[in-house]
Amino acid sequence: MIDVANILFTIRNGNRANNGEGGRGLVTVGQAAKFFKQVSNYDNMFGKGTRSAINAFNRISENDKVFRGISKGVKFASEHINPLICVSSGINVLTSEDKQSAIIAETGNLAGMFAMEGWMKKNLDGIVDKLPISKKWKPIVRGIAFVIGSIGASTICYNIGKKIAKNLKEENDKYKAPAFPPQNNNNFTPRNLAFSA
C-alpha cells in the first residue's frame, strides 16, 4: 500500500515552497524521492516504469558529475527529512524581520510536530486497528490521520508560540526607556549667552 501520509506531506511542502518558504523545497524533493522509491517496489506498470526511470537516472549519474551530485542530494534529502524541516524553520527565523518572535513561533511549530508524530507512531496503529472499517482502508485512514495530527499539532503550537512572542514583545516594549528624555518646554528657562566686558 502506498504511503498516503508521504504523498500528502509532499504536496503540502511543495505548496509551502511555492509560497515563499525556500527551505521546504529540499523537504519536498526528499519526500517525493521516498514516494518514487516506494512505488518502484510494486510489481505493476507504475512500479516498473518508476524502476526504469530510477535505473536510467542512476546510469547517467555514474558518468556525469552534475547528475551524480543531484543524485546524492536527492538521496540525502530523502534520508534526512526531519533535519531538513528544522533547517527550513531556521531559514524562516533568519529571514524574518522579528527574529525573536520567529524563533519562538518556529520552536512551537517543531515541538508540536515532533511530539504529536512521536505519540502517533506509538499509538495510532492500535487506534486504527479498532476502527470498524475494511482492512484495505486502514493504511489510508492511518496516513490521513497521521498528516492531520502532525499538521494540526504543529499549527496549534506555532500559533501558541506566536501569541507568546506577541505578549513578550509587548512587555518588552513597555519597559524600553526612551532614547532621549522628553523635553518639557514649560520648564525651559532661556539663558543670556552675552558676556559682559
Residue, then its C-alpha position, 0 to 999 in steps of 0.5 A: m500500500i502506498d504511503v498516503a501520509n508521504i504523498l500528502f506531506t509532499i504536496r503540502n511542502g511543495n505548496r509551502a515552497n511555492n509560497g515563499e518558504g525556500g527551505r521546504g523545497l529540499v523537504t519536498v524533493g526528499q519526500a517525493a524521492k521516498f514516494f518514487k522509491q516506494v512505488s518502484n517496489y510494486d510489481n505493476m506498470f507504475g512500479k516498473g516504469t518508476r524502476s526504469a526511470i530510477n535505473a536510467f537516472n542512476r546510469i547517467s549519474e555514474n558518468d556525469k558529475v552534475f547528475r551524480g551530485i543531484s543524485k546524492g542530494v536527492k538521496f540525502a534529502s530523502e534520508h534526512i527529512n526531519p533535519l531538513i524541516c528544522v533547517s527550513s524553520g531556521i531559514n524562516v527565523l533568519t529571514s524574518e524581520d522579528k527574529q525573536s518572535a520567529i524563533i519562538a513561533e518556529t520552536g512551537n511549530l517543531a515541538g508540536m510536530f515532533a511530539m504529536e508524530g512521536w505519540m502517533k507512531k506509538n499509538l495510532d496503529g492500535i487506534v486504527d486497528k479498532l476502527p470498524i472499517s475494511k482492512k484495505w482502508k486502514p493504511i489510508v485512514r492511518g496516513i490521513a490521520f497521521v498528516i492531520g495530527s502532525i499538521g494540526a499539532s504543529t499549527i496549534c503550537y506555532n500559533i501558541g508560540k506566536k501569541i507568546a512572542k506577541n505578549l513578550k514583545e509587548e512587555n518588552d516594549k513597555y519597559k524600553a526607556p526612551a532614547f532621549p528624555p522628553q523635553n518639557n518646554n514649560n520648564f525651559t528657562p532661556r539663558n543670556l549667552a552675552f558676556s559682559a566686558 
